[in-house]
Structures are given as C-alpha cells and as structure tokens.
Amino acid sequence: PTSNQHRDLVNHAKIHGIDPSTALPSPDYKAPDNRHEDFKLQTLLLPSTLESRLRQKIFNRQRMFEEERGLQVTYLVVGYLEWMAQEDIAEGKTYKSPLLLVPVRLQGEKTKEGLQYIVSKRSEIEFNPVLKHKLEQDFGFDLKEIASFEDADLIVDSFFRKIENLKPRRMKTWKIKCEATLGIFPFQGIELHHDLRA
C-alpha cells in the first residue's frame, strides 16, 4: 500500500485494539481475543493487496522454482539479525539477515469465500545457512552447537539470546529483530558450496 494507505491501516488497527507493530509478541503475551493462539497469519494488508502479493510474489515464484529448477524455496523467516561491521561504518551499510528458516509450502484452495491460501511446514527448521557461513568464515565463529537443534527442543527466545550474546568486537551494530516474514529465499547455492567442499 501507499504511505497514506499504510498510515490509515495502522490507525484502523489501533482503533480496533490491534498492535500494528511488525515485532512478534513476547511468549507470555495474552491477547483478549486469543489472537496469536490460532493458525492465522496477521498482516496490515488489505485483502486484495494480500491476495495479489501472495499470488504474484510467492505462489507464482514458488511454482517457477519448482518446475524450472526443482527447488523448494518458500520459507517462513522467524527473527532477523541487524548488524554492521566496523568496516561498513563509512558506507553506512547495515544488514538485516534472516535467522531461523521454517521450510513451508504455500497452497491455494478454492472455497465459497474465494481463494484461500494455506501455509504448511515442509521440513525441519534451520539456522540461515548463508548467515552461518558468513559469520564462520569472516568472523571466526564456531556455530556448530548453536546451529544444531531439533524442532521439538528449539526455544526461539533462548536461541535469539545466544545469537545476541555472540556480538564480536568488530561489530558496530548487532541487534535481534523479533519479526516474521513469509517469502521466497533461494538458499540452495550455499548448500551446493558445502557439498563441493565436503
């Protein structure tokens, strides 16, 4: 939406008791209407805009990657690391890298109310392999212990704290952003790199 539309949607959300922040709620947050305890994704997009983005930016691209390259590239990102190294200060470069990747599949189903999109989990959650490679190669981190986890044992807040506590001296900025994003992330290139090194 345009900036004016976005402001209107933010105000509309506030009037109806909805927090328009993109930050995920804390684990102990209890909404009066059981929001965040259902299976629905909350967004500040109008239905027509949401449907268009899901179809064009995710669903169609997901199908293209599957049919043309045989790749599964749709993920739900949970958490971001916002960081800037000392050498990036002059250029003012701040990076925002996904942390946890939940492999998902977006499916469209026709209902009486129209087309309904469903997000289903494909496989195990993983630590962003591109960020892991960057931190290990450029900053000398040993992330084997942090990056090795089972879905059933993963406590997201605890994982975020471990990453936050890693802040190296060379970093000007090192901050966890508790946000979630559904989108297309073709990470297979870094996995191929690892296969070639093995």
PyMOL commands that set and color helices and strands:
alter all, ss='L'
color gray80, all
select helices_A, chain A and resi 3-15+47-69+86-88+129-139+144-147+151-153+156-164+188-197
alter helices_A, ss='H'
color red, helices_A
select strands_A, chain A and resi 74-85+95-111+114-121+126-127+171-184
alter strands_A, ss='S'
color yellow, strands_A
deselect
rebuild
show_as cartoon
